[in-house]
Amino acid sequence: MIDRLARETNIKIWGRLVSVPMLSPIMSRYQGEAWGRDMFSVLARSNITVNQHIDIAENYANNMRLFEATGMGTSCSLAAARPRSKSLRSKEDVNVG
């Protein structure tokens, strides 16, 4: 999903990259890592935050990024997961795909 977004949109990607080939379209969109106030500034400027969960989360979306992103006013799109928290079930805040 992220490869396709990197090829077909002007997405900017922040975060820790793990096992991403140097020739991946992700690399041309990669902005580095953002922490603390810088991270919240990125989230505040974002229209949509794409959030992918690790395997241990199983089919549930249950990490802090959901709260950080929606708290900063961006919509959060989840990769194949469903929100575990009742506070994140608003269709305006979270898109599950």
C-alpha positions in Angstrom: 0.0 0.0 0.0 2.7 2.5 0.9 4.7 1.7 -2.2 1.6 2.5 -4.3 1.0 5.8 -2.5 4.6 6.8 -2.9 4.4 6.1 -6.7 1.0 7.7 -7.3 0.7 10.6 -4.9 2.9 13.4 -3.4 2.9 11.7 0.0 5.6 12.5 2.5 6.8 9.6 4.7 8.2 10.0 8.2 9.2 7.2 10.6 11.6 4.4 11.0 12.2 2.5 7.9 12.9 -1.2 8.2 13.9 -3.4 5.3 13.0 -0.9 2.6 15.1 -1.4 -0.6 17.0 1.7 -1.8 15.2 1.6 -5.1 11.7 1.6 -3.5 9.6 4.6 -4.4 9.3 5.1 -0.7 12.9 6.4 -0.5 12.1 9.4 -2.7 9.3 10.4 -0.3 11.1 9.7 2.9 11.6 12.6 5.3 13.3 10.9 8.2 12.1 10.4 11.7 10.2 13.0 13.7 10.0 13.0 17.5 8.3 15.1 20.2 7.2 18.6 19.0 8.5 17.9 15.5 6.2 14.8 15.3 3.2 16.8 16.5 4.0 19.5 14.0 4.0 17.0 11.2 0.7 15.5 12.3 -0.9 18.9 12.6 0.1 19.7 9.0 -1.2 16.4 7.7 -4.5 15.8 6.1 -4.3 12.0 6.5 -2.1 9.8 8.6 -1.6 6.3 7.3 -0.9 3.9 10.2 0.3 0.4 10.0 0.4 -1.9 13.0 2.9 -4.6 13.9 2.0 -8.3 13.8 1.5 -8.6 17.5 -1.5 -6.3 17.2 -3.3 -9.0 15.3 -6.4 -7.4 13.7 -6.6 -4.6 16.1 -5.6 -1.0 15.8 -4.3 -0.2 19.2 -1.2 2.1 19.3 -0.7 5.6 20.4 -0.4 7.0 16.8 -4.2 6.7 16.6 -4.6 9.1 19.5 -1.7 11.4 18.5 -3.0 11.8 14.9 -6.6 12.3 15.6 -5.8 14.6 18.6 -3.8 16.8 16.2 -6.8 17.0 13.8 -5.7 14.7 11.0 -7.7 11.7 9.8 -6.1 8.3 10.4 -6.3 5.6 7.9 -5.5 2.1 9.2 -4.0 -0.7 7.1 -6.3 -3.8 7.6 -7.1 -3.3 11.3 -10.1 -2.3 13.3 -10.1 0.2 16.2 -10.1 -1.4 19.6 -11.0 1.8 21.4 -14.6 3.0 21.4 -13.3 6.6 21.4 -11.9 6.0 17.9 -15.0 4.7 16.2 -16.0 8.0 14.6 -16.1 7.7 10.8 -14.7 11.3 10.6 -11.6 10.3 12.6 -10.7 6.8 11.5 -10.8 5.0 8.1 -10.3 1.3 8.2 -9.1 -0.2 5.0 
